[in-house]
Amino acid sequence: MNIADLDLNVLLVLDAMLKYQSVTRAGHALNLSQPAMSAALAKMRNQLGDPLFVRTGHGMRPTPRALQLAGPVKTILDMVRLDVLQQPAFDPAATQQAFTIITPDIGETVFMPKILAYMQTHAPRASIRSVAISSEGAGEALEQGRADLAIGYFPDLARAGFYQQRLFKNSFVCMVRADHPRIGERLSMDEFLAASHALVRPAGRTHLFEKFMEEKHLKLDVRAELSHFASLLTIISRSDLIATVPRDIGHVFATLAKVRLVEPPVQPPSFHVMQHWHTLVNADAANIWLRHMVKSLFDD
């Protein structure tokens, strides 16, 4: 017989009949009526080419063929119950899984320290890799399983096949060196437009602040164009340039270098920092743990 012709439900019937040796009791165990059990027993006999159970004065007795099948059938059903139907458990303390997170360099500075500190305590044998990819490339990487999660501002991922979860609301702030000679605690529009600026243009990503300024027809005197936010640490602390950055990274930089934060005279629209993942891993226990960790660390 070809396995494609076998109704695997007969294995359940066979297992129940071996256990109870009664059509009625086996039917109750499987929640099947007497006619349904009789039909299943007939189908099973036909498919396996053996009577399997013979009525005697002591109930339905298994034939040698039925007894021969008892062990293999139990093994198959146990494998289905344990390996197929049961959701695999994930133990962060024991896992050696390597997670890949997509986030820009600004995200590495904000997210990775807290994530690594948490994992060091709760998942000490796991590892994590951060990669910077454009919005278009991020979707492909998640879809192909090359990345587990994307954290940051990825508006292109708000589409079918992807899940997203809000982490916190972000806005913009100006950053200057701590002893800037001309900028005090407040910054007027005239001072802002007259000052020299450093502007970050991450490769393959839209800078919301620059887009906002263009829409308002406000032109900055840009003296330095950079690809990475991290470069601002030394540049701003050693020059009179102004950089307008997302507020979360501004607060981090203020603890790492001699810079201070000043509210801008105009405020571009705020935006939500999200975590994104693909349907491919939505039910995966390891990915669920990863998402819960990120949400707990950065939920505002």
C-alpha positions, 0 to 999 in steps of 0.5 A: 500500500502507498502511504498516500492511500493511508488515512492516518486516523486509523492509527488512533482507532487502532491504538484505542482498540488495543487499549480498550478491546471494546468498540464502545469504550474505544469510541467514547475515548475518541469521542466517536459514536458506535456507527462511526467507530464501526465504519472506522474499524472497517476502513482500518481492516480494509487498509491494513488487510487484516481483521485486526480485532476478532469478537470473542466471549472476552471482548474484541481480541487483537490478532497477531498483526494488531499486536505487531503494530502496537509498538510502532503505532504508539511511537508514531502517535507519541511523535506527533503529539510531542514533536508536531502538535506541542508548541516547542518550549524556549528556555532563554537561560539554556539557548545558544541561539544567535539573534539578528536585529536590523537597526541603524547605527543610532539604534545600536547606540540606544538599544544594544546596551540595554539588550545586551545587559538583559541577555547577559543575565537572562540568556547568557549563552545567546548572542546577538548581531546588529545590522544596518539595512535600508528599509527596502532591504530590511523587509527582504531580510525579514521575509527570507529569515536572515533577520529576526527583528527590525527596530527603529523607524521603518515606515516601508514595513507597515504592509501585508505580511509584517507585524509591528508593535509600537515601542515609544514616541520620539521627537527631535532636539538640537545638540551643541557643545557644552561651552558653545560661545553663542548658543545659550539655553534657548535657540531662536529661529534667527540663531538657528538659521544663522548657525552652521549645522552638521547633518546626518544622511544615513545611507538608504534612509530618510531623515525626517528632520531634513524632509520637514525643513524642505517642506517648510522651505527653511534652508540650513547652512550645512557645513558637515554631511555625515553618514553615521550619527555616532560621528556627531559625538566628537564633531559636535563636542569639538566645534560650534556646529549644531546637530538636530537629532532624535531625542533618544540619541541626544540624551545618550550622547549627552552622557557620553560627551561634553554636549548639551541639548537645546530645544529647536525653534521649530519642532518637526512631527514626532514619530513612533519607534517600532519593532517589526517582524515577519509572519514567518516567525510570528509563532516562533517561541524564540522570536516571541521571547525576543519581542517581549524582551524588547517591548519590556525594555523600551516601552514608554 
